């Protein structure tokens, strides 16, 4: 279980993948990962013009998640330059991956894509958290293929997509029969009679806006849609919010839980459309404690299921009700500066139902009854914007070892949102960096290790690499040492 690093410009794939000597290319780095390993993406833009940025095929055990994460949340950016089809394409059987804190942008068809088509060899236990996913498929496109932030294949299961900010998904022209194929999450529909549908996935505490089609288009069983905020689908969307597409023979679309979500300012270009449509069937849903701020009806005409509505559905217990969740700031014309936290007096505060989650979009603890939406009200929003420090990390080398020893590298991390500022983001981040500067070296000296005694001016790093006394690194090649750094 090793930690490796990659840098988009200062790395080299001949390096050992350390903090000081990182790798360069994502695909090469991912190919080298083994069960339990962590790959840390240092700040910068990782460009791609390959067909897929990462082709992922790793089969590991449940206790050995592979983690691919940004060193600082949001500052490691994967950019497909509108050329690469997918940021990550999963191959059959891939499993137990955590993908954390990375910005995904400018991909042609999808951010994450799994369409394995292999019965019994499904992609499972994938966690996508704290990512920003935007500008996917933003073009004039008449092809009938859908464009999605996340595409989950039939039979895939136990995916968790949580605390992600997602916007600008799908094509940009006014083409009704194409734009409705573009979504935040799409779970794949197989042919009638095939029972291998996606199942047991969770989408929680995400903020999603400005998708060309519906937020969710699901052909899944037992999925959970919890505490999301969705807003401002493109005006010709068939429905903004949640849309279930079930198998024609009802193998999919069963047992969904839809709770504690806010569906905000649904576009009402055609009043015949609605928030939820069960296209071919579906059974045993639970729809509870959601807020809808829209003049549109909850159920698509002819597909009503009032028996599924458990608990208190604010604003949708009676059709066409309009409830204002009282966000700090949410204006479509200025959507990129929106703040979907709750003001004092919001009907969403303490109005949710417990769904087993413990932290909100900012990883703030859920206290008492959860609030509806993606944020827990902290008692001080009231229109004042609070900036939360980004996760910050720096490696320090233990420097108090005795003669003939060298210290290990230790990563000191200040977690996301440990510090706040009402001034600006830079001020909040500066507080985190100040802690690193003050405490990082002492932490390394306390927690680091004094490694192998240097003999003859060199120290073995592992069976392949040797660190010389002058700081250079040599690699054993064909029985002889060759200097690589």
C-alpha positions, 0 to 999 in steps of 0.5 A: 500500500504505497503513495505515489505522486504525479505532476502534469509538467514537472514529472517524468515517467522514469521517476519513482513516483515520489513527492520529489520525483513524481510521474508525468502521465496519468495512464502510465501512473494508473497502470502502475497502481496496485491494491491499496495504493494511492495516487496523488495528483499535484496541482495543475492541468492534466491535458489529454487528446487520447481517445480516453484520458484514463482507461481503468481496469483494476480488480482488487479486494474490498479491503484494498481500495485504490485511491486517485485524488487531488493533493488539493481539492479542485486544483488538479484538473483533468482536461479533455480539450473537447477531444477525449471521449471520457475522463475515465472509462471503466473496463469490465470487472473494475472495482473498489476505486475512490476518485476524490477532489479532482476537477473534470472538464471538456470531455466529448461524451462523458466524465465517467463511463462504464458500459461493460456489456458483460454479464456477471463482470460488472463495475462495482464499488466506485466512489466519486467524491468532492469532484467538480465536473463541468463543460461536458459535451458542450457543442452542437450535436445531432448524434442520438448518443447521450452526453452525461457527467456519469454513465453507469452500465447495466448490472453495475452496482454500489457506485457512490457519487457524493459532494460533487459540483456538476454543471454545463452538461450536454449539447447547446443547441435547441434540439428537443429530441437530442437534448433530452438525452443529456444528464448528470447520471444515466444508468444504462438500459439493456434490452427487454428481458435482460435482468442485469440492471444497475442497482444499489447506487447512491447520489447524495449531497451533489449540486447540479445545474444547467444540464441539457436534459434531465438531472437523473435518467435511471434504469436502476433498482434500489438506487438512492437520490438524497439531499441533492440540489438541482436547478436550471435545466436547459429550457427544452428539457423534458423534465428537470430533476428526477426521471426514471426510465424503467425496463419495458418488462419492469426489470429496472426502476424499482425500489428507488428512494428520493428524499431531502432533495431541492428541485429549484426553478424548473423550466416551464416552457411546456406545462405538460412536462413534470418532475418525475416520469416513470416511463415504463413502470417501476415499483415500490418507490419512496418519495419523501421530504423533498422541496420543489420550487416550480410551477410544474406538477410532480408526476408526468400526466398518466404516470402518477404514483401518490402511493409512493409519497411517504412523509412530508413532501414540501411543495409537492404534496399538492400539485403546482405548489411553489416553495422557496427554499431561501438560498443565500444567492441563486440567480440563473443569470449569475449561476456561476456565483450561486450559493445554495446554502440556506438562509435563516427561516428556510423551510428546509431547515431540520425538515429532512428525514434521516437517511443514514448520512452524517456529513453535508456538501462541505463535510459539516456534521448533520445535527438532529434532523437533516436539512433538505438540500445539500447544506446543513444550516450553520446558524450564520449564513444569513446572506454573508458568504463564508469561504472554506479553506481548500484541502492543503498538503505538503510533504516534509522530510524527517530531518532529525535522524542520526548520522548515516540515516536519512528521514522518510517523507511525510505528508502533512494535510490540512483538511478541507474546510478547517478554516473559514473567512468572510473576506475571500477564498485566498484568505481562508486558504492562507490560514491552512498554509500557515498551519502547514508552515508552522507545524509540518516539519515537527509533524514529520519529525514525530511521525517519520521514520529513520531509514536504512543506514547509508553504507559506502555513500549509497542507500537502497530505496528498493530493489530497483533504485538506489539513493547516492550520497550526493542526492542522485538516484540510480536505477539497476538496469541489466546488472549495472547502475544507471543514473536517472536523476 
